[in-house]
Amino acid sequence: MDEVIRIEGLSFPNPWRREFFERELKNPVSYAFVEKIEERGRPRLVAYIVFWIVTGEAHILNIAVDPELRRQGLARRLLATALAFMEERGVEVVHLEVRRSNRAAISLYRKFGFEEVYIRENYYGNEDAIVMRLVFRYKSRIIP
Ligand SMILES: CC(C)(COP(=O)(O)OP(=O)(O)OC[C@H]1O[C@@H](n2cnc3c(N)ncnc32)[C@H](O)[C@@H]1OP(=O)(O)O)[C@@H](O)C(=O)NCCC(=O)NCCS
């Protein structure tokens, strides 16, 4: 948890507090994955992702990589693992919000097929969020 808090503080203008992560760990619909590398024979936590799965839909709440180790494919690997996990659990659609100015994250999400669906104005207080969506598959439903 200490490493996650450290990376979080370095990654966001309004970082989550420890209590927020702890609440997510107790939330039954919430999942958190971390990525570790081996450094001098010891594991080092370098990235994490937090998401919810609720009845066929997932929502990515948080993803960050240690600033020292960015642009090495760590986020790509973590997101790929999380998306595969979601799909295995029957998720059909994934949503997330991203700051309009966050070009790195938007580019990452687009590479996985996420599309911009709408804007939530002033979602971050001082900045709009782009809501992005990834649809794994469409299922035909019989409407009664
Ligand atoms: C966004 C973030 C998670 C990407 O992590 P990363 O490990 O550096 O990303 P990867 O090395 O796996 O890169 C995958 C793709 O993301 C995009 N990307 C990552 N960093 C980028 C940058 N600085 N500028 C432009 N595109 C970038 C690229 O499309 C990249 O593919 P490429 O290497 O083929 O160009 C990382 O920058 C981060 O932690 N940012 C702060 C937290 C944050 O903004 N999280 C997202 C909240 S919505």
The ligand as an ORCA input file, in Angstrom:
! r2SCAN-3c Opt
* xyz 0 1
  C      -0.963      6.765    -18.648
  C       0.091      5.843    -18.022
  C      -0.621      4.835    -17.109
  C       0.816      5.096    -19.163
  O       1.764      4.203    -18.569
  P       3.054      3.665    -19.345
  O       3.514      2.428    -18.661
  O       4.032      4.752    -19.518
  O       2.432      3.311    -20.777
  P       3.034      2.251    -21.827
  O       4.533      2.342    -21.842
  O       2.435      0.919    -21.591
  O       2.521      2.879    -23.194
  C       1.414      2.342    -23.897
  C       0.857      3.419    -24.825
  O       0.359      4.510    -24.059
  C       0.578      5.740    -24.767
  N       1.477      6.608    -24.013
  C       2.077      6.329    -22.835
  N       2.789      7.396    -22.420
  C       2.628      8.359    -23.345
  C       3.090      9.680    -23.457
  N       3.885     10.232    -22.529
  N       2.694     10.408    -24.524
  C       1.905      9.875    -25.472
  N       1.432      8.607    -25.419
  C       1.791      7.852    -24.366
  C       1.204      5.349    -26.079
  O       0.153      5.111    -26.991
  C       1.894      4.051    -25.713
  O       2.116      3.236    -26.819
  P       3.539      3.336    -27.592
  O       4.582      3.056    -26.557
  O       3.405      2.312    -28.650
  O       3.626      4.751    -28.098
  C       1.165      6.653    -17.229
  O       1.608      7.732    -18.032
  C       0.681      7.191    -15.897
  O       0.747      6.523    -14.865
  N       0.176      8.461    -15.906
  C      -0.302      9.102    -14.673
  C      -1.580      8.471    -14.186
  C      -2.700      8.583    -15.225
  O      -2.841      9.586    -15.906
  N      -3.510      7.524    -15.313
  C      -4.643      7.477    -16.231
  C      -5.841      8.029    -15.552
  S      -7.286      8.035    -16.626
*
